[in-house]
Amino acid sequence: MRDGIKGWKKAGYATEGKLELLEDLIAVNKNDFAALIITEGGAKKLKNCTFVDFRDEAKFKKGHIKGANHVDYSDMFSKPMMEELNKSNSLIIIHDVPAVAGVIAVTLKLMDYPDIYILK
């Protein structure tokens, strides 16, 4: 849907937030999940990396990594957000809740974003 998760909910479709879904995504991904974790210093050493902050706007405004793109989690799969993310860049996912960061990272990997990391 063009409006991402918000559009999905507005259309009346169900959403779920279960740990089992994350575990299923990780199993499908077949990667070592721990290998996705990266420090800010490690991320800045990568060539062509983009920090994508999925925390809510208030937390983002309170403090964020310089140059990070802000995407509200509820807008995650909107067409404008997907067009903004470059598949040739390494994406560094930022979120306060590790399970949510994991779902975002693994989902983007399943969508053929090749280099996805989660900021530690």
N, CA and C atoms as an extended XYZ file, in Angstrom:
360
Properties=species:S:1:pos:R:3:atomname:S:1:resname:S:1:resid:I:1 pbc="F F F"
N         0.842       -1.188        0.000 N   MET     1
C         0.000        0.000        0.000 CA  MET     1
C         0.882        1.246        0.000 C   MET     1
N         0.464        2.237       -0.730 N   ARG     2
C         1.249        3.453       -0.857 CA  ARG     2
C         1.500        4.115        0.498 C   ARG     2
N         0.555        4.032        1.430 N   ASP     3
C         0.691        4.714        2.718 CA  ASP     3
C         1.286        3.836        3.810 C   ASP     3
N         1.866        2.712        3.458 N   GLY     4
C         2.564        1.875        4.429 CA  GLY     4
C         1.641        1.275        5.474 C   GLY     4
N         2.185        1.094        6.668 N   ILE     5
C         1.450        0.450        7.754 CA  ILE     5
C         0.202        1.246        8.119 C   ILE     5
N         0.310        2.589        8.130 N   LYS     6
C        -0.876        3.414        8.447 CA  LYS     6
C        -1.994        3.147        7.445 C   LYS     6
N        -1.658        3.082        6.178 N   GLY     7
C        -2.657        2.815        5.136 CA  GLY     7
C        -3.269        1.429        5.279 C   GLY     7
N        -2.416        0.463        5.651 N   TRP     8
C        -2.879       -0.905        5.867 CA  TRP     8
C        -3.925       -0.938        6.975 C   TRP     8
N        -3.601       -0.273        8.116 N   LYS     9
C        -4.537       -0.236        9.249 CA  LYS     9
C        -5.808        0.524        8.881 C   LYS     9
N        -5.641        1.654        8.184 N   LYS    10
C        -6.795        2.473        7.814 CA  LYS    10
C        -7.745        1.701        6.899 C   LYS    10
N        -7.194        0.819        6.068 N   ALA    11
C        -8.023        0.005        5.177 CA  ALA    11
C        -8.718       -1.130        5.920 C   ALA    11
N        -8.404       -1.279        7.222 N   GLY    12
C        -9.083       -2.280        8.032 CA  GLY    12
C        -8.389       -3.625        8.102 C   GLY    12
N        -7.163       -3.697        7.585 N   TYR    13
C        -6.426       -4.952        7.645 CA  TYR    13
C        -5.772       -5.113        9.011 C   TYR    13
N        -5.678       -6.340        9.463 N   ALA    14
C        -5.106       -6.625       10.783 CA  ALA    14
C        -3.586       -6.504       10.768 C   ALA    14
N        -3.034       -6.137       11.909 N   THR    15
C        -1.587       -6.147       12.106 CA  THR    15
C        -1.308       -6.932       13.377 C   THR    15
N        -0.143       -7.559       13.422 N   GLU    16
C         0.220       -8.332       14.596 CA  GLU    16
C         1.615       -7.949       15.037 C   GLU    16
N         1.874       -8.047       16.318 N   GLY    17
C         3.188       -7.780       16.864 CA  GLY    17
C         3.616       -8.919       17.763 C   GLY    17
N         3.922      -10.061       17.181 N   LYS    18
C         4.277      -11.234       17.969 CA  LYS    18
C         5.740      -11.589       17.744 C   LYS    18
N         6.404      -12.029       18.800 N   LEU    19
C         7.788      -12.445       18.721 CA  LEU    19
C         7.964      -13.588       17.721 C   LEU    19
N         6.963      -14.439       17.587 N   GLU    20
C         7.043      -15.559       16.656 CA  GLU    20
C         7.232      -15.070       15.216 C   GLU    20
N         6.645      -13.919       14.895 N   LEU    21
C         6.812      -13.371       13.550 CA  LEU    21
C         8.261      -13.003       13.294 C   LEU    21
N         8.919      -12.385       14.279 N   LEU    22
C        10.332      -12.058       14.149 CA  LEU    22
C        11.148      -13.334       13.973 C   LEU    22
N        10.853      -14.346       14.782 N   GLU    23
C        11.586      -15.610       14.684 CA  GLU    23
C        11.399      -16.245       13.308 C   GLU    23
N        10.189      -16.173       12.754 N   ASP    24
C         9.939      -16.706       11.416 CA  ASP    24
C        10.728      -15.932       10.358 C   ASP    24
N        10.756      -14.607       10.494 N   LEU    25
C        11.525      -13.797        9.541 CA  LEU    25
C        13.004      -14.130        9.607 C   LEU    25
N        13.518      -14.307       10.808 N   ILE    26
C        14.932      -14.647       10.965 CA  ILE    26
C        15.206      -16.014       10.342 C   ILE    26
N        14.316      -16.968       10.558 N   ALA    27
C        14.496      -18.306        9.992 CA  ALA    27
C        14.502      -18.258        8.467 C   ALA    27
N        13.617      -17.465        7.884 N   VAL    28
C        13.562      -17.326        6.434 CA  VAL    28
C        14.844      -16.669        5.923 C   VAL    28
N        15.340      -15.702        6.661 N   ASN    29
C        16.523      -14.957        6.257 CA  ASN    29
C        17.779      -15.831        6.257 C   ASN    29
N        17.856      -16.796        7.162 N   LYS    30
C        18.965      -17.739        7.280 CA  LYS    30
C        20.310      -17.055        7.487 C   LYS    30
N        20.323      -15.908        8.044 N   ASN    31
C        21.568      -15.220        8.393 CA  ASN    31
C        21.753      -15.255        9.895 C   ASN    31
N        22.979      -15.115       10.317 N   ASP    32
C        23.252      -14.989       11.737 CA  ASP    32
C        22.762      -13.612       12.171 C   ASP    32
N        21.712      -13.591       12.991 N   PHE    33
C        21.097      -12.326       13.390 CA  PHE    33
C        22.093      -11.402       14.077 C   PHE    33
N        22.981      -11.974       14.890 N   ALA    34
C        23.977      -11.165       15.603 CA  ALA    34
C        24.895      -10.426       14.634 C   ALA    34
N        25.066      -10.963       13.438 N   ALA    35
C        25.933      -10.318       12.447 CA  ALA    35
C        25.348       -9.001       11.939 C   ALA    35
N        24.069       -8.764       12.199 N   LEU    36
C        23.436       -7.523       11.750 CA  LEU    36
C        23.706       -6.352       12.698 C   LEU    36
N        24.185       -6.629       13.914 N   ILE    37
C        24.415       -5.591       14.924 CA  ILE    37
C        25.727       -4.871       14.623 C   ILE    37
N        25.687       -3.533       14.689 N   ILE    38
C        26.870       -2.726       14.397 CA  ILE    38
C        26.892       -1.506       15.318 C   ILE    38
N        28.082       -1.048       15.670 N   THR    39
C        28.216        0.168       16.473 CA  THR    39
C        28.209        1.378       15.544 C   THR    39
N        28.014        2.554       16.124 N   GLU    40
C        28.035        3.776       15.312 CA  GLU    40
C        29.397        3.940       14.642 C   GLU    40
N        30.466        3.696       15.380 N   GLY    41
C        31.809        3.806       14.817 CA  GLY    41
C        32.034        2.833       13.675 C   GLY    41
N        31.565        1.597       13.852 N   GLY    42
C        31.679        0.596       12.790 CA  GLY    42
C        30.875        0.986       11.568 C   GLY    42
N        29.703        1.536       11.794 N   ALA    43
C        28.852        1.953       10.681 CA  ALA    43
C        29.493        3.076        9.890 C   ALA    43
N        30.112        4.019       10.583 N   LYS    44
C        30.718        5.158        9.887 CA  LYS    44
C        31.933        4.751        9.056 C   LYS    44
N        32.472        3.566        9.314 N   LYS    45
C        33.591        3.060        8.517 CA  LYS    45
C        33.120        2.416        7.216 C   LYS    45
N        31.823        2.140        7.124 N   LEU    46
C        31.277        1.536        5.911 CA  LEU    46
C        31.242        2.548        4.781 C   LEU    46
N        31.387        2.058        3.572 N   LYS    47
C        31.292        2.917        2.396 CA  LYS    47
C        29.807        3.099        2.070 C   LYS    47
N        29.391        4.319        1.830 N   ASN    48
C        28.002        4.612        1.437 CA  ASN    48
C        26.960        4.070        2.416 C   ASN    48
N        27.022        4.521        3.660 N   CYS    49
C        26.009        4.060        4.615 CA  CYS    49
C        24.987        5.173        4.871 C   CYS    49
N        23.776        4.751        5.162 N   THR    50
C        22.681        5.659        5.478 CA  THR    50
C        22.074        5.232        6.804 C   THR    50
N        22.005        6.162        7.759 N   PHE    51
C        21.341        5.903        9.029 CA  PHE    51
C        19.860        6.197        8.849 C   PHE    51
N        19.011        5.241        9.223 N   VAL    52
C        17.565        5.412        9.109 CA  VAL    52
C        16.970        5.230       10.503 C   VAL    52
N        16.462        6.315       11.059 N   ASP    53
C        15.958        6.343       12.428 CA  ASP    53
C        14.448        6.134       12.409 C   ASP    53
N        13.997        4.990       12.918 N   PHE    54
C        12.577        4.637       12.924 CA  PHE    54
C        11.896        4.952       14.254 C   PHE    54
N        12.572        5.671       15.143 N   ARG    55
C        11.941        6.039       16.416 CA  ARG    55
C        10.876        7.099       16.154 C   ARG    55
N        10.034        7.347       17.158 N   ASP    56
C         9.001        8.360       16.942 CA  ASP    56
C         9.652        9.747       16.802 C   ASP    56
N         8.899       10.665       16.235 N   GLU    57
C         9.429       11.986       15.898 CA  GLU    57
C         9.963       12.741       17.112 C   GLU    57
N         9.280       12.615       18.263 N   ALA    58
C         9.729       13.320       19.469 CA  ALA    58
C        11.114       12.842       19.902 C   ALA    58
N        11.337       11.553       19.885 N   LYS    59
C        12.653       11.020       20.246 CA  LYS    59
C        13.711       11.423       19.226 C   LYS    59
N        13.332       11.412       17.966 N   PHE    60
C        14.269       11.821       16.919 CA  PHE    60
C        14.684       13.277       17.108 C   PHE    60
N        13.692       14.143       17.368 N   LYS    61
C        13.990       15.567       17.559 CA  LYS    61
C        14.808       15.820       18.818 C   LYS    61
N        14.620       14.980       19.828 N   LYS    62
C        15.362       15.137       21.078 CA  LYS    62
C        16.851       14.859       20.877 C   LYS    62
N        17.167       13.981       19.957 N   GLY    63
C        18.559       13.677       19.670 CA  GLY    63
C        18.689       12.538       18.685 C   GLY    63
N        19.539       12.731       17.678 N   HIS    64
C        19.741       11.698       16.671 CA  HIS    64
C        21.142       11.827       16.069 C   HIS    64
N        21.534       10.835       15.347 N   ILE    65
C        22.824       10.854       14.661 CA  ILE    65
C        22.752       11.873       13.529 C   ILE    65
N        23.776       12.702       13.444 N   LYS    66
C        23.817       13.736       12.408 CA  LYS    66
C        23.686       13.097       11.020 C   LYS    66
N        22.765       13.629       10.241 N   GLY    67
C        22.543       13.152        8.883 CA  GLY    67
C        21.591       11.974        8.772 C   GLY    67
N        21.083       11.479        9.909 N   ALA    68
C        20.162       10.336        9.871 CA  ALA    68
C        18.841       10.738        9.228 C   ALA    68
N        18.278        9.829        8.449 N   ASN    69
C        16.949       10.025        7.882 CA  ASN    69
C        15.926        9.570        8.910 C   ASN    69
N        14.873       10.354        9.105 N   HIS    70
C        13.815        9.946       10.027 CA  HIS    70
C        12.662        9.357        9.231 C   HIS    70
N        12.249        8.154        9.629 N   VAL    71
C        11.077        7.512        9.053 CA  VAL    71
C        10.256        7.002       10.224 C   VAL    71
N         9.045        7.508       10.378 N   ASP    72
C         8.166        7.005       11.430 CA  ASP    72
C         7.865        5.545       11.119 C   ASP    72
N         7.954        4.695       12.135 N   TYR    73
C         7.748        3.258       11.939 CA  TYR    73
C         6.443        2.968       11.210 C   TYR    73
N         5.406        3.736       11.493 N   SER    74
C         4.120        3.493       10.837 CA  SER    74
C         4.141        3.846        9.351 C   SER    74
N         5.167        4.581        8.898 N   ASP    75
C         5.318        4.912        7.481 CA  ASP    75
C         6.351        4.025        6.791 C   ASP    75
N         6.766        2.974        7.495 N   MET    76
C         7.899        2.180        7.024 CA  MET    76
C         7.753        1.675        5.607 C   MET    76
N         6.624        1.169        5.236 N   PHE    77
C         6.483        0.582        3.912 CA  PHE    77
C         5.745        1.481        2.925 C   PHE    77
N         5.707        2.769        3.209 N   SER    78
C         5.060        3.675        2.269 CA  SER    78
C         5.930        3.801        1.025 C   SER    78
N         5.301        4.050       -0.086 N   LYS    79
C         6.050        4.170       -1.343 CA  LYS    79
C         7.084        5.293       -1.276 C   LYS    79
N         6.743        6.475       -0.734 N   PRO    80
C         7.770        7.525       -0.654 CA  PRO    80
C         8.995        7.098        0.163 C   PRO    80
N         8.780        6.372        1.268 N   MET    81
C         9.911        5.935        2.078 CA  MET    81
C        10.750        4.926        1.308 C   MET    81
N        10.126        3.990        0.637 N   MET    82
C        10.861        2.981       -0.110 CA  MET    82
C        11.649        3.613       -1.260 C   MET    82
N        11.099        4.641       -1.882 N   GLU    83
C        11.806        5.323       -2.961 CA  GLU    83
C        13.008        6.097       -2.436 C   GLU    83
N        12.938        6.534       -1.174 N   GLU    84
C        13.997        7.324       -0.563 CA  GLU    84
C        15.226        6.486       -0.211 C   GLU    84
N        15.019        5.205        0.114 N   LEU    85
C        16.126        4.350        0.530 CA  LEU    85
C        16.833        3.775       -0.694 C   LEU    85
N        18.128        3.932       -0.719 N   ASN    86
C        18.937        3.499       -1.845 CA  ASN    86
C        19.458        2.090       -1.583 C   ASN    86
N        19.166        1.153       -2.463 N   LYS    87
C        19.600       -0.227       -2.269 CA  LYS    87
C        21.107       -0.393       -2.407 C   LYS    87
N        21.790        0.595       -2.948 N   SER    88
C        23.245        0.471       -3.080 CA  SER    88
C        23.968        0.937       -1.815 C   SER    88
N        23.252        1.576       -0.891 N   ASN    89
C        23.848        2.003        0.377 CA  ASN    89
C        23.621        0.955        1.456 C   ASN    89
N        24.541        0.883        2.400 N   SER    90
C        24.323        0.089        3.601 CA  SER    90
C        23.344        0.873        4.470 C   SER    90
N        22.278        0.223        4.926 N   LEU    91
C        21.286        0.890        5.766 CA  LEU    91
C        21.515        0.502        7.213 C   LEU    91
N        21.593        1.502        8.079 N   ILE    92
C        21.777        1.290        9.501 CA  ILE    92
C        20.457        1.620       10.184 C   ILE    92
N        19.792        0.619       10.732 N   ILE    93
C        18.477        0.771       11.344 CA  ILE    93
C        18.625        1.216       12.796 C   ILE    93
N        17.857        2.248       13.155 N   ILE    94
C        17.860        2.767       14.525 CA  ILE    94
C        16.438        2.667       15.082 C   ILE    94
N        16.293        1.973       16.209 N   HIS    95
C        15.023        1.912       16.930 CA  HIS    95
C        15.318        1.521       18.366 C   HIS    95
N        14.517        2.025       19.309 N   ASP    96
C        14.725        1.753       20.738 CA  ASP    96
C        14.417        0.322       21.145 C   ASP    96
N        13.533       -0.330       20.437 N   VAL    97
C        13.100       -1.677       20.793 CA  VAL    97
C        13.822       -2.677       19.882 C   VAL    97
N        14.713       -3.492       20.449 N   PRO    98
C        15.481       -4.417       19.617 CA  PRO    98
C        14.632       -5.322       18.722 C   PRO    98
N        13.500       -5.822       19.226 N   ALA    99
C        12.652       -6.696       18.412 CA  ALA    99
C        12.102       -5.944       17.198 C   ALA    99
N        11.734       -4.688       17.383 N   VAL   100
C        11.221       -3.890       16.267 CA  VAL   100
C        12.346       -3.624       15.265 C   VAL   100
N        13.533       -3.256       15.758 N   ALA   101
C        14.680       -3.038       14.873 CA  ALA   101
C        14.972       -4.307       14.080 C   ALA   101
N        14.860       -5.453       14.748 N   GLY   102
C        15.089       -6.726       14.069 CA  GLY   102
C        14.086       -6.996       12.969 C   GLY   102
N        12.823       -6.733       13.250 N   VAL   103
C        11.776       -6.927       12.239 CA  VAL   103
C        12.031       -6.017       11.044 C   VAL   103
N        12.373       -4.767       11.300 N   ILE   104
C        12.645       -3.820       10.212 CA  ILE   104
C        13.822       -4.311        9.380 C   ILE   104
N        14.918       -4.658       10.051 N   ALA   105
C        16.131       -5.072        9.346 CA  ALA   105
C        15.908       -6.319        8.506 C   ALA   105
N        15.305       -7.329        9.107 N   VAL   106
C        15.106       -8.583        8.386 CA  VAL   106
C        14.113       -8.402        7.250 C   VAL   106
N        13.073       -7.612        7.483 N   THR   107
C        12.094       -7.353        6.429 CA  THR   107
C        12.746       -6.651        5.242 C   THR   107
N        13.585       -5.655        5.503 N   LEU   108
C        14.280       -4.966        4.411 CA  LEU   108
C        15.222       -5.911        3.672 C   LEU   108
N        15.876       -6.817        4.399 N   LYS   109
C        16.727       -7.815        3.737 CA  LYS   109
C        15.893       -8.714        2.831 C   LYS   109
N        14.711       -9.090        3.286 N   LEU   110
C        13.827       -9.913        2.462 CA  LEU   110
C        13.337       -9.158        1.232 C   LEU   110
N        13.375       -7.829        1.295 N   MET   111
C        12.964       -6.985        0.171 CA  MET   111
C        14.154       -6.640       -0.721 C   MET   111
N        15.236       -7.400       -0.586 N   ASP   112
C        16.428       -7.278       -1.430 CA  ASP   112
C        17.290       -6.059       -1.164 C   ASP   112
N        17.188       -5.484        0.026 N   TYR   113
C        18.172       -4.485        0.432 CA  TYR   113
C        19.367       -5.297        0.920 C   TYR   113
N        20.497       -5.224        0.233 N   PRO   114
C        21.586       -6.174        0.511 CA  PRO   114
C        22.333       -5.961        1.821 C   PRO   114
N        22.583       -4.745        2.208 N   ASP   115
C        23.418       -4.482        3.384 CA  ASP   115
C        22.618       -3.737        4.451 C   ASP   115
N        22.084       -4.492        5.395 N   ILE   116
C        21.259       -3.948        6.469 CA  ILE   116
C        21.944       -4.253        7.795 C   ILE   116
N        21.995       -3.252        8.657 N   TYR   117
C        22.566       -3.423        9.987 CA  TYR   117
C        21.631       -2.782       11.003 C   TYR   117
N        21.798       -3.191       12.264 N   ILE   118
C        21.035       -2.614       13.376 CA  ILE   118
C        22.021       -1.917       14.282 C   ILE   118
N        21.783       -0.640       14.558 N   LEU   119
C        22.677        0.111       15.433 CA  LEU   119
C        22.570       -0.398       16.856 C   LEU   119
N        23.716       -0.720       17.432 N   LYS   120
C        23.770       -1.238       18.802 CA  LYS   120
C        23.524       -0.120       19.791 C   LYS   120
